């Protein structure tokens, strides 16, 4: 299913940020530091199991279930 990584990334950013742009940018930065190129993924990007695992790990650190 294409776009799953993109959807997961957006879900983590919006849930943790809650509309606060500073927090959303901090979440994006943390994802980049963890090896997830946030801007690389779109709704039609192919899904990569390794990236999905990384996104789930970051979400878990933030206390978010995706």
N, C-alpha and C positions, 0 to 999 in steps of 0.2 A: 504494500500500500504506500504510494508516494505521498510525501508531505507529513509523515508522522513525526519526524524529527522537528520540523518547523512548528507544528502544532504544540508539541511538548515544550519547546523553547518558549514560545509565546505564552503558554499557560503558566510556566514557572515565573516569567517576568511579570505578568499581570497580577498573579496571585500574591507574589512577594511585594511588588511595588505598590499595589493598591492605589494606582493613580498618581503616585509621587514620582516625578521624573528623575529625581536624584537617586532614589532607591532603585528604580528600574535600570538606570545606567550603571549603578554599582553591581547589580545582578549580571548585566551583560559583561561587564569587566571581569567578574569572577568566572563566568563561563569561558571567556577568552583565556584566562589564566589556567583553566583546567583543560584547555585544548579543544574547546568547542567554538568554532568560527561562526558566531551567531548570524552575521550578515550573509554568510555563504548559502544558507538554507532558505528555500522558498517553498510554497505550497506544492510545487511539482518536482521538488528534489527527490532523488531516490533515497530510500532509507538505508542507513548503515547500522548494523547491530552494535558495533563498538560505540558509535556516537550515541545511540539510544541508551546504552548502559551508562555512559558518562553523564548524560542529561538526568537520568534517574538518580545517579549518585549526588549530583549537585542539588536536585530537588529534595532529596532526603536530608541533606545538610541544612536546607532552609525549612525543613519540616513540612514539605509539600508532597502530596502523593499524586503522581501523574501516571 
